[in-house]
Amino acid sequence: MVSESHSEDQDRQENRPFIKETVITEEHKPSFGKKLWQTSLLAVCFGVIAAFAFHLVHTRLDPRQEESSSVPETITFPDDTETQGTPEAPESASSERPDPSSAPPAGSYSGGEQGRPWSSWREDVNALIGAHSLEIKDYKQLYIQMNSVSSAAHRSMVTVTATNREDSLFQDESSYDTQSFGVIVYSTETEYLILTPYSSTMQLSENSSLSVTFADLQTCDAYIKATDGTADLMLLAVSAELVPESTRSFIAVMRLGNSYGSYAGQPVIAMGAPVGGIIKSYNYGMLTFVNGSIAVPDNTVSLLYTNLIGNEASRGFLIDLDGRLIGWIDPDLLGGCCLTAVGISDLKNYIENLSNGYFGCYLGIEGITVTPEVQAQLGTELVGVIVSRCLDGSPASEAGLQRGDIITAIGGTMIRSMNDLRSKLLSFTTEQTVTVTVQRLSGRTYREISYDVRLERR
């Protein structure tokens, strides 16, 4: 009995779980430095993966990103020959202008005998004109023909809308729209380029978004490609991917004409917003005067004066009867109360620069080319650009240039004319300090002086 009880106690002791022990070998824990290295490696891997994913998504969502990866197309506009004051002759006519004091050229008039005085020819021509009496229907037909020109040009026009968003004290966010006109001046496979005034009625801010409404009322997002505050030009771009095929087939690129061939009495059509700033308004008239050498900052331009009434709100452009843009209306140059435009030939270099994403630099002088006539007046054989004025606060004024200085070189490049000066300034792509060499009159002789001028963005 005793032995059985002893045996049961022994069995219970052997079955108690706390008696059993398990030997656990302690693992070797990695050091803190190794953990830090492993964490850093994982962070780099995740960063590379995130960057690749962002690039992949960004290029698909932003059409401009894809365009920038390829070599952009270089945009050029043909230079115009200065033949100002002479009307452009039709292709079938002679390019030479007849002398009024001589007889008309052979073949120009079949009646009468060759060698007759011009007064006799004029009487015959006036008799032929008088034989045809004009009627109201002729007047109507004239305006129908002019309307067909403006209607065709309307396809090149757009309405630019800036949507401005701002925080309000009474609500989370408010927005308002401002509008201006624009004109399509170039197109590539990737984008449409639209010219609009820089100092337009639009009020742009960092929170502004731009859109363009084409002539068929299709609206697409736009962005600023480049601006030129000095020439009052802004170039917008619309991605071609956003423009429907139906719109592409409807709109047209405005041809830039040769304003050097403009002349007093030339019929013109004002478009854009010429009537009190009303967008899409237009007016018919003619050029009354062409002034071919007006000094403006860092350039000389021709001004086209019209008989079209305008005011400070008037903006737009002039086209000829062939539908070509020949002038850019500037409200700051109103001739009395009539519209005045800058000849487009003097702005083509700026438009070309903007089209390629450049802005050029600003020196801030007004001057003229030292021609042989100017050399005779000054009693010198120097060539260059003589400064008639340094604009207040301009880089030229701050550096020390003065009225009467003759600019002969900029950045080591010889300057022989105002065109050379303009081209050199437009070749700069960033604000920078350059050496400007001038000849300054000291007593009766000129002496050379060099200035370091900090050029500013136009």
Buried (B, 14 or more C-beta within 10 A) or exposed (E): EEEEEEEEEEEEEEEEEEEEEEEEEEEEEEEEEEEEEEEEEEEEEEEEEEEEEEEEEEBEEEBEEBBEEEEEBEBEBEEBEBBBEEEBEEEEEEEEEEEEEEBBEEEEBEEEEEEBEBEEBEEEEEEEEEEEEEEEEEEEEEEEEBEEBBEEBBBBBBBBBBEBEEEEEEEEEEEEEBBBBBBBBBBBEBBBBBBBBBBBBBEBEEEBBBBBBBBEEBBBEBEBBBBBEBBBBBBBBBBBEBBEEEBBEEBBBBBBBBBBBBBEEBEBBBBBBBBEBBBBBBBBBEBBBBBBEBBBBBBBBBBBBBBBBBEEEBBBBBBBEEBBBBBBBBBEBBBEEBBBBBBBBBBBBBBBBBBBEBBBBBBBBBBBBBEEEBBEEBEBEBBBBBBEBBBEEBBBBBBBBEEBBBBBBBBEEEBBBBBBBBBBBBBBBEEEEBEBBBBBBEEEEBEEBEBEBEBBBB
